[in-house]
């Protein structure tokens, strides 16, 4: 990503005038303990199927008669896109049994015993609330290096390697320490502040580019009986989808890098303090939808699509996930976080966008070549277009939208990416340290603040302690931006 020029400090900044205190509630999220246990499973490879013959049509050497088992997270994207791609696998290898397809929201619960026993599936969509900790899996050598897939010829153009067909940053996200690629992030997610253009038009308003304008619009909406914001109160780690790029805007992307690197006092940076105080102001002024701390992600989305709140921090899967309750005239859109003031280090267009929906092939999979081949099929233009049409999200394949009519939500995602240019940030905490990000920073820190049970200063102090403990914990592998 390129660097940006800092805005000049013009007059008194909001960080100089904001003064407040506050915040939220607890959930049970998978801990890292089970992953340490699952990482101790049988590492023998005697159950692996014999590799097939490498040919132009079968560049990964898939055993043409071997079974393939795929486990898909049945969440915002559903599972049909994967089923459709599996049909193509069946057609390519007709001598093999039909792909065994399992859809679940209980990734950890269902797969923990199998990892422990050394009998995991061949391909896993490791997503959702029960997502397995990728940092731990990589550190414990539980995942297959997907470099052979990245170096394999793409299905659409054999003169191109699969790695050359991916959107910027996707391959790097799957790398944790050096060149190996451990994860294939299949979706391409735009994170930010989601809203209804129709709702803003009814208020004769535009999306606010500054925090003063954000607060003014929330005040205007409150007079009409509409809350400014809601969010997944039971899963407050959704809040960083807009909060992290907000921090980067204020202090520069290096602030997020220091946080990712678990550097001492990273959370005590003035940019973090300013961002937390600004968000806490939403609570203090009563601009958060009443009852939000007790809402699940689905419930908060439903309240939002019902018009009870203007803004919702989320990722681009929300369009598909909230489709059952979204009115036809909603005009769903996404925007970057509002800026704080004139001294922000990055421009308004700064946004968080990155690979999402992480697919992994376990190191102990019986048919690892089959797992990689299924991913190669999914990364074709045809499968990518099918994914985009079905779930209204971009894929990791760099293209796949030609000839498609995009919804307002998808088009706004494309537009904000274009506007952002090099000003795209990609925090890695949620990949490197799942427990720290979800349970500690999200629930115990930011969540408590936004529910009014902790002040920004208290939340920051608590989060810094969690980060320091993670940095000193020798039982987990640590990662740094290269």
Buried (B, 14 or more C-beta within 10 A) or exposed (E): EEEBEEBEEEEEBBBEEBEBBBBBBBBEBBBBEBBBEBBEBEEEEEEBBEBBEEEEEBBBBBBBEBBBBBBBBBBBBBBBBBBBBBEBBEEBBEEBEEBEBBBBEEBBEBBBEBBBEBBBBBBBBBBBBBBBBBBBBBBBEBBBBBBBBBBBBBBBEEEEBBBBBBBBBBBBBBBBEEEBBBBBBBBBBBBBBBBBBBBBEEBEBEBBBBBBBBBEBBEBBBEEEBBBBBBBBBBBBBBBBBBBBBBBBBBBBBBBBBBBBBBEEBBEBEBBBBBBBBBBBBBEBEBBBEBBBEBBBBBBBBBBBEBBBBBBBBBBBBBBBBBEBBEEEBBBBBBBBBBBBBBBBBBBBBBBBBBBBBBBBBBBBBBBBBBBBBBBBBBBBBBBBBBBBBBBBBBBBBBBBEEEEBBBBBBBBEBBBEBBEEBBBBBBBBBBBBBBBBBBBBBBBBBBBBBBBBBBBBBBBBBBEBBBEBBEBEEBBBBEEE
